[in-house]
Amino acid sequence: MTEKPTTGLMKGTARGMAGLFLCLLMLVVNLSGKAFAAKDIQVNEVRIGEHAGYTRFVVDMNSQVPYEIFTLSGPYRVVIDLPELNWAQKKSKPLGLVAGYRYGLFRPGVSRIVIDTKKPVAIKKHFRIAPGGKSGHRVVIDIIPVTDQTFAATSRKVTSPDWPDYIKRHQQRDVVNSTPAPTPAPEKRKPMIILDPGHGGPDPGAIGSMGTYEKKVTLSVAKAVKAALEKSGRYRVRLTRDRDFYIPLRQRYQVAEKHEADLFVSLHADKIDRRNVRGASVYTLSENASDKEAAKLAAKENKSDLIAGVDLSGYDEVVARTLLDFEQRATMEQSWHFAEMLVKDLGQEIRLLRNTHRFAGFAVLKSPTVPSVLIELGYLSNRKDEKLLRDPVHHRKIGSALLRAVDAYFRRQNRLSRS
């Protein structure tokens, strides 16, 4: 595959004026902050070409966009960040140094492509090409194989000239859009519940045999639970994400801490080799896993940041943080009590695993101040569970069960506060 730059000359005054008008129009759109809207940008095709000494990765779109590219290790990956856009193309077959790739909304305003590479690589070239022939606007990245030592020495971020300006404008819009309207103080504070739909964006989570994506199931269930809790009138509820984008694990529980949440519930759906296994389970944080399956599940879930292309180099201190301080232990005890109530009430609505309440070192449950649980809603590897997890009626049953468990938890908290 060869991508060649195309050039052309304006001819005639009328054509020149038309081009000038178009440029001015695009400038106005950019300054107004409406450029690079997801509804406007479409990925037409991704092409991968194997060449002598390098592999070329091409993203073909209907609009020129800014970009940022960087590499990560453990495992080796190339990450391409683009403005928020629509993905309509089918995935291309991996070639050359590319072992595979995935894509999705990394955060509002930024889409991400994560390329898994077969060995350490460096970015040899990166450039854009204007439309030509049957091709649209293209972002082109050439990668070459390097040694581990060279990778460490050359790993860096590269961007198109207009990427910093795009990010700056987008952050300014976020500040404006996130400014809350003044609200009257409530007479009595309602407990705050944070629901965390697992995975999202470039991290699909488990994928069932019928093509069910875990990230879609968790979001749908979270919305059903939110509706049930809010309908009661007794709780305030927030989702860590309300659409398909990714949030790093650390930031998920930080959402709960920021909003001074009273409970944090992370929702997931597992997939294992034994297809006959089905049923929901509830997990709380522990330094020691309750069993091998729990330890394996925690290790898998804790890799979500790697799958989504998150740089974990600055997270070592958080991951290694001891759990022995008093505040953390008190929070873990409250988490345990809530989990026990969840098991009781979920069991009245849906099928559960034996030894339903389990323990492991889930990174997303490591808030030292907010009682936290993780619910595995079932197994996408089991066809009966997968069918249920696609059913909105089943989602509402889960919402009803969680409402009863949350009610029971706060009744207990109120009794303790009066004693």
C-alpha positions as CSV (number, residue, x, y, z in Angstrom):
1,M,0.0,0.0,0.0
2,T,1.4,3.4,-0.9
3,E,0.0,6.8,0.3
4,K,1.3,9.7,-1.9
5,P,0.7,13.4,-1.1
6,T,-1.5,15.2,-3.6
7,T,-1.2,18.8,-4.7
8,G,-3.1,21.2,-6.9
9,L,-3.1,24.8,-8.2
10,M,-6.0,27.2,-8.0
11,K,-6.9,28.5,-11.4
12,G,-9.0,31.6,-12.1
13,T,-10.1,34.4,-9.9
14,A,-13.5,32.9,-9.1
15,R,-12.0,29.7,-8.0
16,G,-9.4,31.6,-5.9
17,M,-12.1,33.6,-4.2
18,A,-14.1,30.5,-3.5
19,G,-11.1,28.9,-1.9
20,L,-10.5,32.0,0.2
21,F,-14.1,32.1,1.4
22,L,-13.9,28.4,2.3
23,C,-10.8,29.0,4.4
24,L,-12.4,32.0,6.2
25,L,-15.5,29.9,6.9
26,M,-13.4,27.1,8.3
27,L,-11.5,29.6,10.5
28,V,-14.8,30.9,11.9
29,V,-16.0,27.4,12.6
30,N,-12.7,26.6,14.4
31,L,-12.8,29.7,16.5
32,S,-16.4,29.1,17.5
33,G,-15.4,25.7,18.9
34,K,-17.7,23.7,16.7
35,A,-15.0,22.1,14.6
36,F,-14.2,18.4,15.0
37,A,-17.7,17.5,16.2
38,A,-18.2,13.7,16.4
39,K,-21.3,13.9,14.1
40,D,-19.2,15.6,11.4
41,I,-16.0,13.4,11.4
42,Q,-16.2,9.9,10.0
43,V,-13.5,7.3,9.8
44,N,-13.8,5.8,6.3
45,E,-11.1,3.2,6.6
46,V,-8.0,2.0,8.4
47,R,-5.3,0.6,6.2
48,I,-2.1,-1.3,7.3
49,G,0.8,-1.7,5.0
50,E,3.9,-3.8,5.4
51,H,7.0,-2.3,3.8
52,A,10.7,-3.0,3.8
53,G,11.9,-2.0,7.2
54,Y,8.7,-0.4,8.5
55,T,4.9,-0.8,8.9
56,R,2.5,2.0,7.8
57,F,-0.8,2.7,9.6
58,V,-3.2,4.9,7.8
59,V,-6.5,6.4,9.2
60,D,-8.7,7.6,6.3
61,M,-11.3,10.2,7.3
62,N,-13.7,12.7,5.7
63,S,-12.1,15.7,7.4
64,Q,-8.6,16.8,8.3
65,V,-8.0,16.5,12.0
66,P,-5.3,17.2,14.5
67,Y,-3.6,14.3,16.3
68,E,-1.2,13.2,19.0
69,I,0.9,10.0,18.9
70,F,2.9,8.3,21.6
71,T,4.3,4.9,22.5
72,L,3.9,2.8,25.7
73,S,5.6,-0.3,27.1
74,G,4.4,-3.2,29.2
75,P,3.0,-4.3,26.7
76,Y,4.4,-2.4,23.7
77,R,1.7,-0.1,22.1
78,V,1.4,2.9,19.9
79,V,-1.4,5.3,20.9
80,I,-3.1,7.7,18.5
81,D,-5.4,10.4,19.9
82,L,-7.8,12.2,17.6
83,P,-10.8,14.5,18.1
84,E,-14.1,12.7,19.0
85,L,-15.3,11.0,15.8
86,N,-17.6,8.3,14.4
87,W,-16.3,4.8,13.7
88,A,-18.0,3.0,10.8
89,Q,-15.3,1.0,9.1
90,K,-14.6,-2.7,9.5
91,K,-11.3,-3.5,11.2
92,S,-8.3,-4.2,8.9
93,K,-6.2,-7.4,9.2
94,P,-3.0,-6.9,11.3
95,L,0.2,-6.8,9.2
96,G,3.9,-6.3,9.8
97,L,4.7,-4.9,13.3
98,V,1.0,-4.5,14.1
99,A,-0.4,-7.4,16.2
100,G,-3.9,-5.8,16.5
101,Y,-5.6,-2.6,17.3
102,R,-8.8,-1.2,19.0
103,Y,-10.5,2.1,19.2
104,G,-13.1,4.1,21.0
105,L,-13.9,7.3,22.9
106,F,-11.1,7.8,25.4
107,R,-12.7,10.8,27.1
108,P,-15.2,13.4,25.8
109,G,-13.6,15.2,22.9
110,V,-10.8,12.7,22.4
111,S,-11.0,9.4,20.5
112,R,-8.2,6.9,20.8
113,I,-6.7,4.2,18.7
114,V,-4.4,1.7,20.6
115,I,-2.1,-0.4,18.4
116,D,-0.6,-3.5,19.9
117,T,2.9,-4.1,18.4
118,K,4.8,-7.4,18.2
119,K,8.0,-5.8,19.5
120,P,9.3,-2.4,20.7
121,V,8.8,0.2,18.0
122,A,9.6,3.8,17.3
123,I,7.7,6.4,15.2
124,K,9.7,6.9,12.1
125,K,7.3,9.4,10.3
126,H,3.9,10.9,10.9
127,F,2.1,13.2,8.5
128,R,-1.2,14.1,6.9
129,I,-2.3,13.8,3.3
130,A,-5.0,15.7,1.6
131,P,-7.8,13.8,-0.3
132,G,-6.9,12.3,-3.6
133,G,-8.6,9.6,-5.8
134,K,-10.8,7.5,-3.7
135,S,-9.0,8.4,-0.5
136,G,-10.1,11.1,2.0
137,H,-8.0,13.0,4.5
138,R,-5.4,10.7,5.9
139,V,-3.3,10.6,9.1
140,V,-0.2,8.4,8.3
141,I,2.1,6.8,10.9
142,D,5.2,4.8,10.0
143,I,6.7,2.6,12.7
144,I,10.0,0.8,12.8
145,P,11.4,-2.0,15.0
146,V,13.9,-1.0,17.7
147,T,15.6,-2.5,20.7
148,D,14.4,-2.2,24.3
149,Q,17.2,0.3,25.0
150,T,16.3,2.4,21.9
151,F,12.6,2.4,22.8
152,A,13.3,3.7,26.3
153,A,15.6,6.5,24.8
154,T,13.3,7.5,22.0
155,S,9.8,7.1,23.5
156,R,8.1,10.5,23.3
157,K,4.9,12.2,22.2
158,V,4.6,13.7,18.7
159,T,1.7,15.9,17.5
160,S,0.4,17.7,14.5
161,P,0.9,21.5,14.8
162,D,-2.8,22.1,15.6
163,W,-3.2,19.5,18.3
164,P,-2.2,21.8,21.3
165,D,-4.7,24.4,20.1
166,Y,-7.5,21.9,19.7
167,I,-6.9,20.6,23.3
168,K,-6.7,24.1,24.6
169,R,-10.0,25.1,23.0
170,H,-11.7,21.8,24.1
171,Q,-10.6,22.4,27.7
172,Q,-11.9,25.9,27.7
173,R,-15.3,24.6,26.5
174,D,-15.2,22.0,29.3
175,V,-14.7,24.7,31.9
176,V,-17.7,26.7,30.5
177,N,-19.9,23.6,30.2
178,S,-19.0,22.2,33.6
179,T,-19.8,25.4,35.5
180,P,-22.8,24.3,37.7
181,A,-25.9,26.3,38.0
182,P,-26.6,27.5,41.6
183,T,-29.0,25.2,43.4
184,P,-30.7,25.7,46.8
185,A,-29.2,23.7,49.6
186,P,-31.3,20.6,50.5
187,E,-33.0,20.5,53.9
188,K,-31.5,17.1,54.5
189,R,-28.6,15.6,52.7
190,K,-29.5,12.6,50.7
191,P,-26.9,9.9,50.4
192,M,-24.8,10.0,47.2
193,I,-24.4,6.8,45.2
194,I,-21.7,6.5,42.5
195,L,-22.4,3.8,39.9
196,D,-19.4,2.8,37.8
197,P,-20.1,1.1,34.4
198,G,-16.9,-0.9,33.8
199,H,-14.7,-0.6,30.7
200,G,-15.7,1.7,27.9
201,G,-14.2,3.4,24.8
202,P,-11.2,1.5,23.4
203,D,-11.6,-1.1,26.2
204,P,-14.7,-3.2,25.3
205,G,-14.3,-5.6,28.2
206,A,-15.5,-9.2,27.7
207,I,-17.3,-10.0,24.4
208,G,-20.0,-12.7,24.4
209,S,-20.6,-15.3,21.7
210,M,-23.6,-13.3,20.4
211,G,-21.4,-10.2,20.1
212,T,-22.5,-8.6,23.4
213,Y,-20.0,-6.1,24.7
214,E,-19.4,-5.9,28.4
215,K,-19.0,-2.1,28.2
216,K,-22.5,-1.8,26.8
217,V,-24.1,-4.1,29.3
218,T,-22.6,-2.3,32.3
219,L,-23.7,1.1,31.0
220,S,-27.3,-0.2,30.4
221,V,-27.5,-1.8,33.8
222,A,-26.1,1.3,35.5
223,K,-28.8,3.5,33.9
224,A,-31.5,1.0,35.1
225,V,-30.1,1.1,38.7
226,K,-29.8,4.9,38.6
227,A,-33.5,5.1,37.6
228,A,-34.5,2.8,40.4
229,L,-32.6,4.7,43.0
230,E,-33.7,8.1,41.9
231,K,-37.3,7.1,41.6
232,S,-37.3,6.2,45.3
233,G,-36.5,9.9,46.0
234,R,-34.1,8.9,48.8
235,Y,-30.8,9.1,47.0
236,R,-28.6,11.2,44.7
237,V,-27.0,9.2,42.0
238,R,-24.1,9.8,39.5
239,L,-22.5,7.6,36.9
240,T,-18.8,7.7,36.3
241,R,-19.6,7.6,32.6
242,D,-23.0,8.1,30.9
243,R,-21.8,7.1,27.4
244,D,-19.2,5.0,25.7
245,F,-15.8,6.4,26.8
246,Y,-13.0,5.2,29.0
247,I,-12.1,6.4,32.5
248,P,-8.8,5.2,34.1
249,L,-9.3,3.0,37.2
250,R,-7.8,5.5,39.6
251,Q,-10.1,8.3,38.3
252,R,-13.2,6.1,38.8
253,Y,-13.0,6.0,42.5
254,Q,-11.7,9.6,42.6
255,V,-15.1,10.6,41.2
256,A,-16.7,9.0,44.3
257,E,-14.3,10.9,46.6
258,K,-14.8,14.2,44.8
259,H,-18.6,14.0,45.3
260,E,-18.2,12.7,48.9
261,A,-20.1,9.6,48.0
262,D,-21.6,7.3,50.5
263,L,-21.3,4.2,48.3
264,F,-19.4,3.2,45.1
265,V,-20.7,0.3,43.0
266,S,-18.6,-0.9,40.0
267,L,-20.5,-3.0,37.5
268,H,-18.9,-5.7,35.3
269,A,-19.7,-9.0,33.4
270,D,-17.1,-11.7,33.2
271,K,-16.1,-14.2,30.5
272,I,-14.3,-17.5,31.3
273,D,-13.3,-20.7,29.5
274,R,-15.9,-22.8,31.3
275,R,-19.1,-21.9,29.5
276,N,-21.4,-23.8,31.8
277,V,-20.6,-21.4,34.7
278,R,-23.2,-18.7,35.2
279,G,-24.5,-16.4,37.9
280,A,-23.7,-13.0,39.6
281,S,-21.1,-12.5,42.3
282,V,-20.1,-9.6,44.6
283,Y,-16.5,-8.6,45.4
284,T,-14.9,-6.4,48.0
285,L,-11.3,-5.3,48.5
286,S,-8.8,-7.5,50.3
287,E,-5.0,-7.8,50.3
288,N,-5.5,-11.5,49.9
289,A,-7.9,-13.0,47.4
290,S,-10.6,-15.4,48.6
291,D,-9.7,-17.9,45.9
292,K,-7.7,-18.4,42.7
293,E,-10.6,-17.4,40.5
294,A,-11.1,-14.1,42.4
295,A,-7.4,-13.3,42.1
296,K,-7.4,-14.1,38.4
297,L,-10.4,-11.9,37.9
298,A,-8.9,-8.9,39.7
299,A,-5.7,-9.2,37.7
300,K,-7.7,-9.2,34.5
301,E,-9.9,-6.2,35.5
302,N,-6.8,-4.3,36.7
303,K,-5.4,-4.5,33.2
304,S,-8.2,-2.2,31.8
305,D,-5.9,0.8,31.8
306,L,-3.3,-1.1,29.7
307,I,-6.0,-2.0,27.2
308,A,-7.2,1.6,26.9
309,G,-3.6,2.9,26.4
310,V,-3.2,4.6,29.7
311,D,0.3,5.6,30.8
312,L,0.7,4.0,34.2
313,S,4.2,5.3,34.9
314,G,3.0,7.7,37.6
315,Y,0.6,5.2,39.3
316,D,3.1,3.0,41.0
317,E,2.7,4.7,44.4
318,V,-1.1,4.4,44.3
319,V,-1.0,0.7,43.3
320,A,1.5,-0.1,45.9
321,R,-0.2,1.8,48.7
322,T,-0.6,-0.2,51.9
323,L,-4.1,-1.1,53.0
324,L,-3.2,-1.2,56.7
325,D,-4.2,2.3,57.8
326,F,-7.2,2.6,60.1
327,E,-9.4,4.7,57.7
328,Q,-9.0,2.1,54.9
329,R,-9.9,-0.8,57.2
330,A,-13.0,1.0,58.5
331,T,-14.1,1.6,54.9
332,M,-13.4,-2.1,54.0
333,E,-15.6,-3.2,56.9
334,Q,-18.5,-1.1,55.7
335,S,-18.0,-2.4,52.2
336,W,-18.2,-6.0,53.6
337,H,-21.6,-5.3,55.2
338,F,-23.0,-3.7,52.1
339,A,-21.8,-6.7,50.0
340,E,-23.6,-9.1,52.3
341,M,-26.8,-7.2,51.9
342,L,-26.3,-7.2,48.1
343,V,-25.9,-10.9,48.1
344,K,-29.2,-11.3,50.0
345,D,-31.2,-9.0,47.8
346,L,-29.7,-9.9,44.4
347,G,-30.4,-13.6,45.2
348,Q,-34.2,-12.8,45.3
349,E,-34.1,-11.5,41.7
350,I,-31.2,-13.2,39.7
351,R,-29.1,-16.3,39.8
352,L,-25.9,-16.1,41.9
353,L,-22.7,-18.1,42.0
354,R,-21.9,-20.2,45.0
355,N,-19.8,-18.4,47.6
356,T,-21.2,-15.2,46.1
357,H,-19.3,-12.7,48.2
358,R,-15.6,-12.9,47.2
359,F,-12.5,-10.8,47.9
360,A,-9.5,-9.6,45.8
361,G,-7.3,-6.7,45.1
362,F,-9.3,-4.7,42.6
363,A,-7.7,-1.4,41.8
364,V,-11.1,0.3,41.3
365,L,-12.1,-0.5,44.9
366,K,-9.1,1.2,46.6
367,S,-10.8,4.3,47.8
368,P,-9.8,4.8,51.5
369,T,-12.9,6.8,52.3
370,V,-15.8,5.4,50.2
371,P,-17.3,2.0,50.9
372,S,-17.0,0.1,47.5
373,V,-18.1,-3.1,45.9
374,L,-17.7,-4.6,42.5
375,I,-20.6,-6.7,41.0
376,E,-20.0,-9.3,38.3
377,L,-23.5,-9.4,36.8
378,G,-23.0,-12.7,35.1
379,Y,-20.9,-14.5,32.5
380,L,-20.9,-13.5,28.8
381,S,-19.3,-16.8,28.1
382,N,-22.6,-18.5,29.1
383,R,-25.4,-18.2,26.5
384,K,-28.2,-18.0,29.1
385,D,-26.4,-15.3,31.1
386,E,-25.6,-13.4,27.9
387,K,-29.2,-13.5,26.8
388,L,-30.3,-12.2,30.2
389,L,-27.7,-9.5,30.2
390,R,-29.1,-8.1,26.9
391,D,-32.6,-7.9,28.4
392,P,-33.8,-4.6,29.8
393,V,-36.3,-6.4,32.0
394,H,-33.4,-8.2,33.7
395,H,-31.6,-4.9,34.1
396,R,-34.6,-3.5,36.0
397,K,-34.6,-6.5,38.3
398,I,-31.0,-5.8,39.2
399,G,-32.1,-2.2,39.8
400,S,-34.8,-3.3,42.2
401,A,-32.4,-5.6,44.1
402,L,-29.8,-2.8,44.5
403,L,-32.4,-0.4,45.8
404,R,-33.4,-2.8,48.5
405,A,-29.8,-3.5,49.4
406,V,-29.0,0.2,49.5
407,D,-32.0,0.8,51.7
408,A,-30.9,-1.9,54.1
409,Y,-27.4,-0.5,54.2
410,F,-28.5,3.0,55.2
411,R,-31.0,1.7,57.8
412,R,-28.0,-0.1,59.4
413,Q,-25.9,3.1,59.2
414,N,-28.7,5.1,60.8
415,R,-29.0,2.6,63.7
416,L,-25.3,2.7,64.3
417,S,-25.2,6.5,64.3
418,R,-28.0,6.6,67.0
419,S,-26.3,4.0,69.2
